[in-house]
Amino acid sequence: MGQCQLIYTLFVITIFSLGESYPDPNCPAPSDIAPCTCFREIVPPVGYNVYIYCEGTDTLDLKAMFHRLSSGPGFYRFRLTNTQISELPADMFGNVQFAEIEIRTHSLRRVHSRALSGPVGHALNSLYINDSPIGDADGDYDLFKALAPAVNLHELSLINTSLTAIPANALHSAPALHKVTITDNTRLTSLGSRALNLTSQLLSVNLRNNRIDNVSADAIRLVPTFAAELNVSGNPLSSRPMSADMFASIAKGNSVSLYTYGDGFQYVNRTVFEPYLSSSTQHRLYSDTDCADSRRAKPTMSTLPTVGYFARRGRAQSIRLLLKYANIKFTDKRYAYPKDWQSEKFTLGLDFPNIPYDIDGDLKLTQSMAIMRYLGEKHGLSVTADPQRAVQDMAEQQLQDVFEGLVAI
């Protein structure tokens, strides 16, 4: 790589990494969305994303607020942490569109079946409902029926809710799902027929640390186009007889990593997994059960390298872009809140706990420039000759000055 090309590449990565937020004069009038707030984030080179956040404890009529925005603007993210909201009513969003909806409030208990009707359903790519006591279907209030308009939904997260079951055909109306995370729901005990009967686009199903002990034989179906992961660890599945064809619907000829270690899997007979393992030589089982198979791997959450940072670009984006440029698959760990990072900060085995971090096997690095240098050398993107190395070091430090100067603006 020539010196000019190197400097240009580093400059582009640095500029694309920036994403600072500030008030946007093109947001709705503050009086139209009060007590919520609106701001934007720079997203080179396309412009910026606009967010609406509703926080605090003020009384809030979300439906009236969104219906005041009659022009039907499109926003990137809606975040709800307001503690006065107990339900999402029908037709709540009016003509307003969001690509991402994040709900994290201990007061939300139900979602109307038509809450996502209108333009928002078609525009929605990601839905996160975490740390909210939302429960099972109750008359017109059914979370999974509410997903029907979300035909372009790519990611669904339901963490720490009051759900007790994933009903039959729960996600059949979301054919574009890539990632499903349903974890840490201490009341969730069952998966209905075809509950997770999903498409070839699905790459990850994480059901870790629920209380699932009742699974229909055809509840989980994976037909991945690429390598996929299914994690059912930490569930008391051995408390009831498990069918030998429980995992038989994982498609033959594709690569699926199945994680089954912890709690209820310690005494599961190996015959439960034999149909899964025999259906493809590419399948892998990560388990601490008595399933003695030569392809069983040491228990681990992931074989992919992990990049951890806050849920924004910042100092991690250059690392993410480098890995994507090198065509390296990795786990993109994003912390929505500082408290989420603090809860894991001293549990990862980092010598100097900080973010961004990169965990690559036994190697655990922090400090963004150290990570970039390591990854650049590992994947053949770093120069080797001493004069070129000097120019590279100079470019790194110059771009660090540029980064810090732009962040300060």
MIFI-172293 format. One line per 4 residues: number of its first residue (from 1); their letters; for each residue x, y, z of N, C-alpha, C. Coordinates in pm, whole numbers. Each point is the difference from the previous one (the first is absolute). Last residue first. Layout:
REM MIFI-172293
NUM) a) X Y Z X Y Z X Y Z | ... $
REM end
This chain:
REM MIFI-172293
409) iavl) -1555 2020 1838 -82 103 -65 -141 0 56 | 357 -318 113 -11 120 84 -90 106 -59 | 110 -403 -233 -86 -32 114 -23 123 87 | 302 33 -360 -138 -6 -46 -96 -30 114 $
405) gefv) 466 0 90 -45 134 -35 -145 2 -44 | 212 -412 94 -24 75 123 -49 141 -29 | 120 -269 -371 -114 -59 72 -34 83 123 | 388 111 -241 -121 37 -74 -124 -48 74 $
401) dqlq) 416 -131 171 -22 143 24 -127 47 -71 | 133 -435 -84 -47 9 138 -26 145 37 | 196 -89 -411 -143 -26 -3 -60 -2 140 | 465 49 -39 -65 116 -60 -151 -18 -2 $
397) qeam) 265 -359 147 -4 107 100 -67 125 -56 | 56 -369 -292 -86 -37 112 -13 115 99 | 303 44 -357 -139 15 -44 -97 -33 113 | 459 -70 76 -28 142 -9 -146 24 -39 $
393) dqva) 156 -440 4 -11 51 136 -34 149 -1 | 87 -199 -416 -126 -50 56 -21 53 141 | 407 91 -210 -107 80 -59 -136 -43 56 | 370 -250 132 10 134 57 -111 89 -54 $
389) rqpd) 45 -432 -178 -52 -5 136 2 138 64 | 200 -56 -420 -146 2 -10 -65 -3 137 | 469 -39 -20 -43 135 -42 -152 10 -11 | 177 -435 118 18 103 102 -41 140 -46 $
385) atvs) -238 -448 -195 130 65 -13 11 117 98 | -415 -248 -43 105 -71 75 135 71 -6 | -584 108 -26 129 -1 -70 105 -66 89 | -534 -123 13 99 89 58 131 -11 -78 $
381) lghk) -406 -267 -52 -34 136 -39 101 101 53 | -71 -508 62 78 43 -116 -31 140 -48 | -170 -249 398 -74 -21 -124 68 61 -122 | 189 21 447 -52 -135 -9 -63 -27 -136 $
377) egly) 158 437 111 110 -94 -25 -53 -142 -20 | -313 332 110 60 32 -128 112 -96 -36 | -203 -29 424 -87 -53 -105 57 28 -138 | 233 176 374 -2 -146 5 -81 -58 -115 $
373) rmia) 3 467 54 130 -48 -46 3 -153 -4 | -386 210 173 12 22 -144 133 -54 -53 | -73 -9 466 -87 -97 -69 15 14 -151 | 220 311 268 65 -131 16 -81 -107 -73 $
369) msqt) -181 431 18 113 -5 -92 74 -133 10 | -374 83 293 -39 -13 -140 119 -10 -95 | -63 -165 514 68 111 -67 -13 -16 -152 | -31 -451 287 -70 129 4 94 103 -63 $
365) lkld) -44 -583 -10 65 130 -15 -97 113 27 | 105 -567 37 -100 99 37 67 136 6 | 70 -556 -171 55 135 0 -112 102 26 | -66 -476 -54 58 28 132 56 141 9 $
361) gdid) -339 -48 -374 52 -120 65 48 34 140 | -111 401 -181 29 -89 -113 65 -126 56 | -255 495 138 31 -131 55 10 -98 -115 | 8 564 96 -3 -106 -100 42 -130 67 $
357) ypin) -211 534 141 87 -115 23 -16 -99 -115 | -86 577 120 -32 -129 -62 96 -110 44 | -76 189 373 -56 -23 -133 50 108 -94 | 176 -267 489 -39 124 -67 -68 -39 -131 $
353) pfdl) 327 -226 418 -142 6 -39 -41 136 -55 | 457 -275 22 -32 140 27 -146 22 -43 | 143 -437 -16 110 51 83 -24 144 41 | -400 -355 -101 82 100 -68 109 49 95 $
349) gltf) -383 -333 57 141 -38 4 91 95 -74 | -494 10 94 45 -46 -131 146 -42 -3 | -284 211 359 -28 -144 -13 59 -60 -127 | -32 474 169 105 -73 70 -21 -152 -6 $
345) kesq) -303 308 -228 134 57 -15 109 -87 60 | -506 -30 -26 88 -101 -59 147 38 5 | -357 282 165 -33 -130 57 90 -111 -53 | 29 449 -165 55 -10 135 -27 -137 61 $
341) wdkp) -189 108 -424 145 -22 -8 59 -19 139 | -448 111 -21 16 -132 -59 148 -36 -11 | -127 431 144 -14 -99 107 14 -142 -53 | 5 376 -301 124 -16 76 -11 -106 109 $
337) yayr) -315 -57 -427 12 95 110 133 -23 73 | -107 -250 -392 -96 109 -17 17 108 106 | 361 -345 -228 -62 27 129 -91 122 -14 | 211 -399 -351 -30 142 21 -76 17 131 $
333) kdtf) 315 -368 -323 -63 18 131 -20 148 26 | 95 -335 -423 -2 144 25 -79 26 128 | 284 -431 -234 -114 36 83 10 147 37 | 203 -227 -466 28 26 141 -130 31 73 $
329) kina) 267 -155 -512 -121 -3 81 37 23 147 | 267 170 -450 11 -84 119 -132 8 77 | 196 233 -418 -98 -109 -15 10 -101 114 | 233 435 -70 78 -124 -11 -90 -123 -14 $
325) ykll) -198 423 58 84 13 -119 80 -127 -24 | -249 30 394 -88 -18 -115 78 9 -131 | 231 87 398 -37 -141 -7 -92 -29 -118 | 119 450 83 118 -77 -41 -34 -148 -14 $
321) lris) -329 289 169 18 16 -144 122 -77 -50 | -89 6 466 -105 -72 -72 21 7 -151 | 285 255 269 30 -142 17 -103 -84 -76 | -63 463 16 115 -30 -87 37 -147 10 $
317) qarg) -339 166 284 -44 -16 -138 115 -30 -95 | 14 93 489 -5 -139 -44 -29 -14 -149 | 17 417 259 134 -55 -19 -2 -146 -46 | -447 276 -89 110 35 89 131 -69 -36 $
313) rraf) -517 -99 -82 121 -21 -79 124 26 84 | -441 -185 240 23 113 -90 132 -25 -71 | -197 -231 411 -85 -13 -118 7 126 -86 | 421 -171 313 -135 51 17 -77 -11 -132 $
309) ygvt) 379 -357 53 -3 146 13 -143 41 28 | 344 -463 -142 -96 57 94 13 150 10 | 118 -467 -323 33 141 18 -108 61 88 | 191 -531 -115 -102 91 51 57 140 14 $
305) plts) 84 -507 -292 55 111 78 -111 97 37 | -137 -511 -71 35 118 -77 68 103 89 | -199 -419 138 132 -23 -56 46 120 -81 | -350 -47 447 15 29 -142 141 -31 -44 $
301) mtpk) -176 -112 436 -113 75 -51 12 28 -148 | 197 -442 251 37 139 -20 -119 73 -59 | 200 -530 157 -105 100 17 54 141 -15 | 231 -403 -262 4 54 135 -107 107 15 $
297) arrs) -103 -360 -371 105 98 30 -5 40 146 | -144 -444 -337 -45 87 108 115 92 39 | 18 -357 -327 -15 137 -48 -57 92 106 | 68 -471 64 131 56 -33 -9 144 -47 $
293) dacd) -338 -226 358 16 4 -145 130 70 -33 | -332 -151 426 140 -24 -35 15 -9 -151 | -348 202 374 -4 -34 -143 143 -15 -51 | -184 125 448 71 -126 -18 -1 -45 -145 $
289) tdsy) -9 532 143 -81 -119 26 84 -125 -17 | 93 488 -66 63 -69 112 -83 -122 40 | 79 310 -490 -82 -59 104 84 -52 115 | -54 187 -536 76 54 112 -78 -35 126 $
285) lrhq) 17 -179 -540 -70 1 127 94 51 108 | -57 25 -578 84 -6 118 -86 9 125 | -25 -115 -584 -60 40 126 100 -14 115 | 76 -133 -464 40 135 36 -57 45 134 $
281) tsss) -92 -418 -233 136 -5 56 48 138 45 | -521 -179 -16 98 78 -75 136 -10 68 | -382 -251 147 -63 61 -118 97 83 -82 | 87 -229 429 15 -85 -118 -57 64 -126 $
277) lype) -31 213 432 140 -13 -39 16 -79 -129 | -439 50 183 56 130 -36 144 -14 -51 | -220 -381 172 -57 41 -130 56 133 -48 | 146 -154 431 54 -75 -113 -65 37 -133 $
273) fvtr) -102 158 465 74 84 -92 49 -73 -125 | -249 -211 356 -77 120 -33 70 79 -109 | 199 -382 205 -85 -30 -115 -86 119 -40 | 295 -12 391 60 43 -126 -89 -26 -120 $
269) nvyq) -193 103 498 62 -111 -72 49 46 -137 | -37 311 446 -74 -33 -121 73 -111 -75 | 108 251 426 -33 -142 -1 -82 -41 -122 | 163 454 93 107 -84 50 -29 -149 -15 $
265) fgdg) -254 428 -113 49 -92 -102 103 -100 52 | -240 384 235 -82 -116 -26 55 -100 -98 | 317 384 176 -122 -43 70 -57 -132 -48 | 396 154 -312 -58 64 117 -126 -68 49 $
261) ytyl) 172 4 -529 63 -26 128 -73 73 113 | -57 -36 -508 -92 -68 91 59 -21 138 | 36 225 -545 53 19 135 -100 -56 101 | 131 -46 -557 -104 -19 101 65 7 138 $
257) svsn) 92 149 -548 63 -23 129 -108 -3 107 | 1 -96 -557 -68 58 115 77 -36 126 | 15 -27 -581 82 6 120 -75 72 112 | -195 -314 -431 38 135 40 78 -6 131 $
253) gkai) -196 -388 -218 92 61 -94 40 141 32 | -467 -189 182 116 -79 -40 87 80 -97 | -334 228 376 12 -51 -136 130 -74 -25 | -304 27 441 116 78 -44 45 -60 -133 $
249) safm) -347 -200 250 -41 98 -101 109 100 -33 | 32 -347 340 7 -58 -134 -37 101 -108 | 24 10 506 85 87 -82 8 -48 -144 | -275 -234 312 -18 140 40 79 95 -88 $
245) dasm) -66 -503 12 -6 82 -121 -18 149 32 | 21 -343 337 123 -15 -78 -1 84 -127 | -266 134 460 -16 -80 -120 132 -7 -77 | -68 65 540 29 74 -122 -8 -94 -119 $
241) prss) -218 27 537 62 -79 -108 19 86 -125 | 12 262 456 -101 -79 -71 69 -80 -109 | 258 268 275 -102 -34 100 -117 -74 -63 | 396 190 -224 6 -141 37 -105 -38 103 $
237) lpng) 73 453 -169 -67 -86 -97 1 -147 40 | 100 482 205 -16 -132 64 -69 -102 -90 | 342 427 -133 -142 -31 14 -16 -140 58 | 423 227 -136 -55 57 122 -149 -17 15 $
233) svnl) 192 -12 -499 67 -28 127 -76 60 117 | -52 -22 -506 -109 -35 92 56 -33 137 | 135 226 -515 44 -11 139 -121 -28 88 | 188 3 -545 -118 -23 82 48 -26 142 $
229) eaaf) 197 212 -510 20 -40 138 -135 -16 68 | 240 -9 -543 -95 54 96 32 -52 140 | 204 69 -551 17 -60 131 -91 68 101 | -187 52 -478 137 8 49 7 -70 136 $
225) tpvl) -405 -14 -215 81 12 -121 147 2 36 | -397 -241 306 86 117 -25 71 -6 -134 | -409 -198 277 41 -33 -137 95 112 -44 | -268 -201 476 103 85 -58 35 -52 -139 $
221) riad) -393 -40 426 38 -42 -135 102 99 -55 | -302 -159 474 118 71 -51 36 -56 -136 | -383 -170 231 3 140 43 110 79 -67 | -180 -481 -16 23 82 -119 9 149 34 $
217) asvn) -69 -330 340 102 -62 -84 33 86 -121 | -164 229 458 -61 -82 -106 109 -50 -93 | 76 127 519 29 43 -137 -69 -93 -98 | 76 140 550 -104 -60 -84 17 54 -142 $
213) dirn) 252 152 378 4 -145 23 -104 -73 -84 | 266 519 103 -70 -85 -96 17 -147 36 | 121 465 190 -35 -118 81 -72 -103 -86 | 404 372 -134 -142 4 31 -29 -117 93 $
209) nrln) 445 111 -205 -40 39 136 -147 37 13 | 168 -17 -502 77 -28 121 -70 50 126 | -78 -29 -510 -104 -25 100 62 -26 137 | 114 190 -533 56 -10 135 -115 -12 99 $
205) vsll) 134 -34 -556 -113 -14 94 60 -23 137 | 177 169 -529 23 -16 143 -132 -10 74 | 43 46 -484 137 -38 33 21 -28 148 | -402 40 -429 26 1 143 140 -53 30 $
201) qstl) -225 19 -435 78 118 35 41 1 147 | -284 -332 -219 141 -21 -30 86 120 36 | -461 -69 275 41 -5 -140 149 -19 -16 | -361 -173 413 42 122 -67 68 -28 -133 $
197) nlar) -281 -167 451 10 -61 -132 32 112 -98 | -85 -29 504 118 59 -62 28 -68 -133 | -389 -123 226 19 131 62 117 75 -62 | -231 -451 -83 49 94 -102 19 141 56 $
193) sgls) -244 -266 347 26 -58 -132 38 110 -100 | 93 136 503 -108 -66 -71 42 -53 -135 | 265 86 482 3 43 -140 -107 -80 -74 | 99 140 563 -36 -87 -112 15 69 -135 $
189) tlrt) 92 191 458 15 -145 19 -26 -83 -124 | 103 524 249 -20 -64 -131 30 -149 9 | 57 346 347 -131 -66 -1 -25 -78 -129 | 399 266 90 -7 -101 105 -135 -70 8 $
185) ndti) 322 235 -375 -141 14 35 -35 -111 99 | 427 94 -252 -14 48 138 -144 32 36 | 78 -16 -524 83 -51 109 -41 59 134 | -56 -14 -556 -105 -12 102 67 -65 121 $
181) tvkh) 121 203 -518 57 -12 133 -114 1 101 | 114 -53 -566 -104 -5 103 69 -23 134 | 119 153 -552 47 -27 135 -117 7 97 | -56 51 -474 137 -49 0 43 -48 138 $
177) lapa) -500 86 -288 80 0 123 138 -61 -22 | -399 72 -306 132 59 -25 92 -5 122 | -477 -146 -30 86 -86 -83 142 51 -18 | -436 45 322 125 78 -9 103 -78 -81 $
173) shla) -443 -158 138 -24 121 -80 124 86 -15 | -26 -407 265 -17 -36 -141 -18 123 -88 | 84 -84 499 77 92 -84 -17 -28 -149 | -239 -249 352 16 134 55 64 97 -98 $
169) napi) -187 -486 7 11 91 -115 25 144 41 | -135 -261 413 10 -62 -132 2 107 -109 | 161 183 471 -111 -81 -50 27 -58 -139 | 293 121 441 6 47 -138 -102 -85 -75 $
165) atls) -1 118 548 2 -92 -114 26 78 -128 | -15 208 432 9 -138 48 9 -100 -115 | 125 563 112 -57 -101 -89 17 -139 60 | 148 452 162 -86 -91 77 -69 -103 -88 $
161) tnil) 508 243 -72 -141 36 -3 -78 -96 90 | 502 50 -160 -49 31 135 -141 56 -4 | 168 -4 -469 87 -37 111 -61 46 131 | -58 -43 -560 -93 -3 113 79 -53 120 $
157) sleh) 80 179 -549 59 -27 132 -108 11 107 | 100 -32 -579 -98 5 107 67 -39 130 | 111 155 -558 49 -39 133 -109 20 103 | -76 75 -472 123 -78 -6 43 -53 136 $
153) lnva) -475 177 -281 69 -5 129 121 -94 -10 | -358 138 -329 143 20 -24 82 -4 128 | -480 -45 -11 46 -99 -98 149 14 -30 | -372 156 356 145 24 -8 65 -102 -94 $
149) pala) -476 17 140 33 99 -104 149 15 -24 | -154 -317 340 -46 -34 -135 33 106 -105 | 69 -13 500 113 -4 -93 -43 -22 -145 | -300 -4 382 40 137 -34 114 3 -100 $
145) kfld) -154 -405 191 -87 45 -109 36 142 -42 | 228 -169 367 43 -69 -121 -91 30 -119 | -95 186 438 126 50 -54 34 -65 -133 | -478 96 220 79 -118 -33 127 47 -70 $
141) ydgd) -505 174 202 141 30 25 82 -127 -16 | -483 30 -23 55 73 -114 148 31 16 | -145 -365 317 -100 65 -84 63 65 -121 | 348 -162 268 -117 29 84 -101 76 -86 $
137) adgi) 522 -289 -10 -116 56 -68 -118 15 95 | 469 -5 248 -58 -76 -111 -123 70 -57 | 352 319 253 -43 -137 20 -60 -63 -125 | 371 415 197 -104 -33 -97 -33 -149 9 $
133) psdn) 309 320 267 -84 -113 46 -114 -35 -95 | 524 198 -84 -138 48 8 -90 -117 36 | 487 23 -137 -21 44 139 -138 63 18 | 94 -27 -499 86 -57 104 -35 59 136 $
129) iyls) -107 -25 -556 -83 21 119 71 -73 114 | 99 166 -541 58 -45 125 -97 33 113 | 46 -33 -579 -89 24 114 61 -62 123 | 117 154 -558 45 -56 128 -98 38 110 $
125) nlah) -81 118 -462 104 -101 -18 37 -70 129 | -437 313 -236 70 -48 119 99 -112 -34 | -325 235 -300 133 60 13 85 -65 108 | -461 -125 -90 81 -31 -118 143 50 15 $
121) gvpg) -313 97 343 17 -144 -12 90 -37 -116 | -136 453 79 109 -44 87 25 -150 -15 | -368 233 -226 132 2 -65 113 -54 87 | -477 -176 148 37 124 -67 141 -7 -56 $
117) slar) -135 -282 441 -67 18 -128 36 136 -59 | 131 -217 432 97 30 -106 -67 13 -136 | -254 -102 397 87 111 42 95 42 -112 | -374 -345 50 15 92 -114 92 117 35 $
113) shvr) -102 -346 317 28 -76 -122 20 89 -121 | 118 176 499 -119 -30 -79 40 -70 -130 | 261 -20 475 12 63 -132 -122 -41 -81 | 174 24 567 -67 -62 -113 14 85 -126 $
109) rlsh) 216 95 432 -56 -132 28 -70 -64 -119 | 379 409 192 -73 -49 -117 -47 -143 22 | 281 263 312 -145 24 12 -80 -61 -116 | 495 24 78 -61 -99 88 -151 17 13 $
105) trie) 343 109 -426 -67 66 111 -74 -103 83 | 254 60 -482 61 -51 123 -61 77 117 | -5 -62 -578 -84 24 116 65 -67 120 | 94 160 -550 59 -58 121 -84 40 120 $
101) ieaf) 4 -17 -579 -78 34 119 61 -74 117 | 133 155 -550 27 -73 124 -92 50 110 | -56 166 -435 74 -121 -37 29 -86 122 | -428 351 -86 128 -21 69 65 -126 -56 $
97) qvng) -435 390 -115 77 -122 -26 127 -1 84 | -538 241 -16 142 13 30 69 -135 -19 | -481 125 -32 76 -7 -125 151 6 21 | -291 -171 401 -57 81 -107 75 -20 -130 $
93) fmda) 68 -216 448 100 83 -67 -58 86 -112 | -261 -317 282 69 97 83 85 98 -80 | -356 -378 -67 30 112 -91 80 110 69 | -183 -307 362 -17 -24 -144 31 127 -78 $
89) ples) 241 -31 476 -136 -15 -53 -1 -28 -149 | 339 -103 428 10 61 -133 -135 -22 -68 | 124 30 556 -42 -74 -118 31 78 -126 | 122 151 442 -35 -137 36 -45 -83 -120 $
85) iqtn) 298 474 153 -65 -69 -111 -26 -145 39 | 244 337 260 -145 17 13 -77 -76 -108 | 493 52 55 -56 -96 96 -150 15 21 | 379 84 -422 -93 70 88 -74 -100 89 $
81) tlrf) 321 -72 -367 34 -42 136 -89 69 102 | 75 -85 -570 -97 27 105 50 -57 131 | 167 149 -538 37 -65 126 -98 43 108 | 68 -16 -573 -85 45 110 39 -78 124 $
77) ryfg) 250 121 -512 -22 -77 122 -97 70 94 | 78 149 -465 78 -123 8 -37 -81 123 | -344 321 -291 109 11 97 75 -133 3 | -377 296 -332 70 -124 31 115 27 95 $
73) pgss) -506 263 -84 145 -2 -22 59 -137 34 | -489 208 -56 55 -135 -15 149 -4 -23 | -344 364 84 69 -8 -129 66 -135 -22 | -236 142 408 -87 -47 -107 71 -15 -134 $
69) lrhf) 81 32 527 98 7 -108 -66 -51 -128 | -240 -16 398 24 143 -28 99 17 -114 | -93 -429 175 -103 44 -94 8 150 -26 | 289 -204 318 36 -41 -136 -104 46 -101 $
65) makl) -83 95 458 123 65 -43 33 -36 -145 | -365 -210 216 -31 139 -34 124 71 -53 | 63 -436 158 -83 -1 -120 -33 141 -44 | 239 -66 409 80 -24 -120 -84 7 -128 $
61) dltd) -29 218 490 -95 -63 -90 70 -20 -134 | 163 85 546 28 8 -144 -106 -76 -77 | 211 207 517 -115 -60 -67 11 24 -150 | 454 -13 289 -113 88 -33 -113 -80 -65 $
57) tgec) 458 -139 155 -121 -45 71 -122 86 -31 | 493 -131 -292 -51 67 119 -129 -59 54 | 147 3 -536 57 -46 125 -74 61 118 | 27 -71 -567 -99 36 101 43 -63 133 $
53) yiyv) 218 138 -523 13 -71 127 -105 52 98 | 141 -10 -562 -92 54 100 11 -88 124 | 332 114 -469 -51 -83 108 -103 76 82 | 278 -10 -517 -73 80 98 -67 -94 100 $
49) nygv) 453 -4 -363 -118 -68 52 -64 86 108 | 326 142 -451 -14 -21 143 -127 -79 30 | 336 42 -445 -66 109 71 -7 -28 149 | 227 -264 -358 -138 17 -42 -71 115 71 $
45) ppvi) 463 -217 20 -12 125 -74 -145 35 -31 | 120 -65 454 63 21 -131 -13 -126 -85 | -272 187 419 28 -130 -60 61 24 -137 | -148 270 504 64 5 -132 30 -141 -48 $
41) erfc) -405 135 333 136 -54 3 55 3 -141 | -423 271 309 49 -75 -115 143 -45 21 | -483 129 310 133 43 -41 45 -87 -117 | -442 119 378 41 -42 -133 140 51 -28 $
37) tcpa) -374 -115 447 101 82 -65 37 -60 -134 | -452 8 381 104 -75 -70 98 97 -66 | -420 94 259 132 22 60 112 -81 -66 | -249 214 -316 30 10 143 -84 -100 79 $
33) idsp) -7 101 -488 43 -130 52 33 4 149 | -156 382 -261 -77 -111 -58 37 -135 60 | 223 416 112 -134 -4 60 -83 -116 -53 | 438 93 -178 4 -58 135 -137 -11 65 $
29) apcn) 51 -20 -532 2 105 102 -1 -64 138 | 208 -304 -377 -130 63 29 15 108 106 | 439 -76 -275 -86 -84 83 -137 66 15 | 387 199 -218 -104 -59 -83 -87 -101 76 $
25) pdpy) 388 230 187 -106 98 -26 -112 -55 -86 | 325 -267 350 -22 15 -143 -112 99 -24 | 393 -142 411 -136 38 -37 -12 28 -149 | 372 -348 135 -25 137 40 -139 39 -47 $
21) segl) 411 -435 21 -140 41 2 -12 146 44 | 398 -332 -263 -36 77 118 -141 55 -13 | 342 -336 -239 -145 1 4 -48 75 121 | 465 -209 -313 -58 104 83 -151 -4 -5 $
17) sfit) 304 -281 -258 -18 -45 138 -73 102 85 | 139 67 -458 -122 -82 8 -27 -46 142 | 396 242 -86 -115 86 -22 -130 -78 14 | 406 -242 29 -17 90 113 -123 86 -16 $
13) ivfl) 123 -287 -355 -48 -77 114 -24 90 120 | 192 196 -382 -140 -36 -24 -58 -76 118 | 460 104 13 -82 121 13 -148 -32 -17 | 319 -342 -70 -13 32 142 -88 123 21 $
9) tyil) 99 -118 -444 -85 -102 62 -21 30 148 | 297 278 -243 -140 22 -40 -93 -99 68 | 462 -53 64 -48 118 71 -146 27 -34 | 211 -354 -230 -11 -29 143 -59 118 75 $
5) qcqg) 102 52 -456 -120 -83 18 -22 -31 147 | 389 232 -113 -118 84 -22 -128 -79 22 | 411 -233 26 -16 93 111 -125 85 -16 | -2 -491 -221 80 120 -8 -30 96 114 $
1) m) -34 -552 -10 -85 119 0 89 124 0 $
REM end
